[in-house]
Amino acid sequence: DMQRKTRIALHPHSKKPFVLKTSKDDNDVTISTDSLKSTPPTPAFSLGQILTVVIPLLLVYISNQWSRSSLYYLVDFSASETANPFTAMNVDIGFSEAQYGVLASVAFTALYAIASLFAGGLADRYDRKLLTIGSTLAWSAATFVTALSSSGDYNQVLVARILMGLAAAFTTPSAYTLIRDLVSKDRASLANSLYGSGVYFGGGLSSLSILLDNKVGWRNTNDIIASYGVLSAILAVALVPRDPKVQSAMAFKVEDKEISKDDATIDDKKKDSPNQFSDVLDILSRPKIRWLFAGSFFRFCSGLCIGVWAAPYFKLAFPDDSSSYAVTNALIVALCGVTSGVAGGWLADKVAKWAEDSGVDSNTGRLAIPIIGSLLAVPAWYLTAHSLTFDYAMIWLAIEYLVAECWFGPTVAVLQSEVRKSQGGTAQGLFTLTGAVGNLAPSLLGILYGQQQTLLSNQSSESGIGSMIKGNAEILSTLIANSVCAGYLLSAICFTISATSTTNASTITQKGNTIKK
């Protein structure tokens, strides 16, 4: 009879004891209880379950979007008396249209783009709830710093904007991979769209910032925005579900014997797990994903040009309707944007199921929604930018949001389903990086606008202020109409190529097992 010894160990998360019996030579391990087995959380399927997962993350995302987008509504480049240091940030700090373009895009993306990839890798490896809370507090601090900037100190605002971009990069990789792990795959597009609606709620609040600005000034408006960010971080502590990656982490060591959930040792995992660079190369090796990123890039370019330059344009084109624009635009962005996003996600899940039942790749069905939405957005935005009255402009803007904003949830659902689970954060980081590079579009538009504005002022210096404002509005109208419509059309083409591309036929080998993708 072989002498045996018994050890009592403690389950690292449930705190429930279990017994390990090992032979004298420590070769065999028997677990006397099932407490070691980690049961993953049941994926949310009903709308109520999905909202429990999404709403806490959504509150944080609203803060993210409000903090980064409020800048667009706190500037006034008109020559009217309304442009004063109390309400117009550009007058107080002293920056030009070109410098505004840098603040609104490149400054934000300077570290945002670089951090996106690292954020994705961290989301794959570490506690995504903690990453969410920490990043929220960081960009809220940057918003407070902006409010405290000294008059005429453009560099201080610039640095705060860069730090805000760095912090904001950690939001979506953590959130979308959490949603992927906690929500049923059949409801992925809907859940992603619900979370993505934070763009529109945050955009609506940013638009309403015009009203706050008129009452309390741009500095106090930033203080209010930052305070909401701190509140959303506190709510995230209490309400964001625990990261299942942390909850189900089973690797632990008992007297140099390593046991893992995947029946592999930690050493084997370290040997077999690819680094982030190889993950990036693997993701980008797939034609379907490359074209998906290309379509997303052009779609981001169009959306960012609208986000950065629509408010300055409408202030120039319809100066008497500034207050009406603040309220109307907020309603359009929030109601029409959310409706389009959620409906697009719901439709994408339905079309994906129909496609799968018909023997077609489900992701081909999902991508039909972004394709159609981008094509319909071309005439809708063109008519928005060329409307002769404020009322018609707002009607077409509402239509544009209804048809255009259906793309985000389906696109993210396709991306997450086309990569390995361990690559989800890195893939989302690449997607975020795509949007960061898209921020070059409004910067380029700002440079072109500044150049043409200078030419106009040289040619009509004696025409009066009214003629100058009208000429500037016409220039900006042409620029944003052509650039945005071109981006929409190119995105539809790229999404179509992605939808018709076959899923990568190469195999992924992991610990001797071959997984077909």
HELIX and SHEET records of a PDB file:
HELIX    1   1 ASP A   34  LEU A   36  5                                   3    
HELIX    2   2 LEU A   47  SER A   69  1                                  23    
HELIX    3   3 SER A   70  TYR A   73  5                                   4    
HELIX    4   4 MET A   89  ILE A   93  1                                   5    
HELIX    5   5 GLU A   97  GLY A  101  1                                   5    
HELIX    6   6 VAL A  102  VAL A  106  3                                   5    
HELIX    7   7 ALA A  107  ARG A  125  1                                  19    
HELIX    8   8 ARG A  128  ALA A  147  1                                  20    
HELIX    9   9 TYR A  154  ALA A  168  1                                  15    
HELIX   10  10 THR A  171  LEU A  182  1                                  12    
HELIX   11  11 LYS A  185  ARG A  187  5                                   3    
HELIX   12  12 ALA A  188  GLY A  196  1                                   9    
HELIX   13  13 GLY A  198  LEU A  239  1                                  42    
HELIX   14  14 PRO A  244  GLN A  247  1                                   4    
HELIX   15  15 ILE A  266  ASP A  272  1                                   7    
HELIX   16  16 GLN A  276  LEU A  284  1                                   9    
HELIX   17  17 PRO A  287  ALA A  317  1                                  31    
HELIX   18  18 PRO A  319  ASP A  321  5                                   3    
HELIX   19  19 SER A  322  LEU A  331  1                                  10    
HELIX   20  20 ILE A  332  CYS A  336  3                                   5    
HELIX   21  21 GLY A  337  ASP A  357  1                                  21    
HELIX   22  22 SER A  362  ALA A  385  1                                  24    
HELIX   23  23 PHE A  390  ALA A  404  1                                  15    
HELIX   24  24 PHE A  408  SER A  417  1                                  10    
HELIX   25  25 LYS A  421  GLN A  423  5                                   3    
HELIX   26  26 GLY A  424  GLY A  438  1                                  15    
HELIX   27  27 LEU A  440  GLN A  459  1                                  20    
HELIX   28  28 ILE A  465  THR A  500  1                                  36    
SHEET    1   A 3 ARG A   4  LEU A  10  0                                        
SHEET    2   A 3 PRO A  17  SER A  23 -1                                        
SHEET    3   A 3 VAL A  29  ILE A  31 -1                                        
SHEET    1   B 2 PHE A 252  VAL A 254  0                                        
SHEET    2   B 2 LYS A 257  ILE A 259 -1                                        
SHEET    1   C 2 THR A 507  GLN A 510  0                                        
SHEET    2   C 2 ASN A 513  LYS A 516 -1                                        
END                                                                             
